Amino acid sequence: MNTLFPIFVKAENLHTLIVGGGYVGLEKLTALLGNSPEARVTLVASEIRDEIREMAKLYPKLQLIQEPYHVTNLSDKDLVIVGTNDKAVNHQVQIDCKGRRILVNVADTPDLCDFYLSSVVKKGDLKIAISTNGKSPTFAKRFREVLEEILPDSLQDTLDNLTAIRNKLKGDFVQKMEKLNEITKVLR
């Protein structure tokens, strides 16, 4: 049973640390900045891929530190994503985060994660996060592709219209919700 509690985080209000500058670090960084281009991110790694260096030119809030991970890298961080190819480093970062009550995701190691990164479908302002409870990121990716294909691009128009209607509705919260439920029941 999947007991994860799904949330959407305003990453631009947090300072995220990514440990790892290889392929996995690039993948996690791309996902984070693709969803939250204004996110403040520090990436620390002994070696940093050229693609990550190119990204740093496009994202002024991305800071690169080319050195091995050290516990001091956790200073003032709110969220940590780990993706090195060194299991000992990954585990040490997780231990260090736990001691500081910082939420951590260790790529491909569900037992060390406080949270999982989801596969995300984006259609304008609509975002749908997909989780397999850490069991199969590949399935989540494929399911995302299916949803992206079948959901129409016109969904943004629908969202904009519903926002306009909501803003014009009179009454208290319950009355507004009842009216919006009535309007959107055609979506079933």
HELIX and SHEET records of a PDB file:
HELIX    1   1 ALA A   11  ASN A   13  5                                   3    
HELIX    2   2 TYR A   23  ASN A   35  1                                  13    
HELIX    3   3 ASP A   50  LEU A   58  1                                   9    
HELIX    4   4 VAL A   71  LEU A   74  5                                   4    
HELIX    5   5 LYS A   87  ARG A  100  1                                  14    
HELIX    6   6 PRO A  110  LEU A  112  5                                   3    
HELIX    7   7 PRO A  137  ILE A  150  1                                  14    
HELIX    8   8 LEU A  155  LYS A  168  1                                  14    
HELIX    9   9 PHE A  173  THR A  184  1                                  12    
HELIX   10  10 LYS A  185  LEU A  187  5                                   3    
SHEET    1   A 5 LEU A  62  GLN A  66  0                                        
SHEET    2   A 5 ARG A  40  ALA A  45  1                                        
SHEET    3   A 5 HIS A  15  VAL A  19  1                                        
SHEET    4   A 5 LEU A  79  VAL A  82  1                                        
SHEET    5   A 5 LEU A 103  VAL A 106  1                                        
SHEET    1   B 2 SER A 119  LYS A 123  0                                        
SHEET    2   B 2 LEU A 126  ILE A 130 -1                                        
END                                                                             
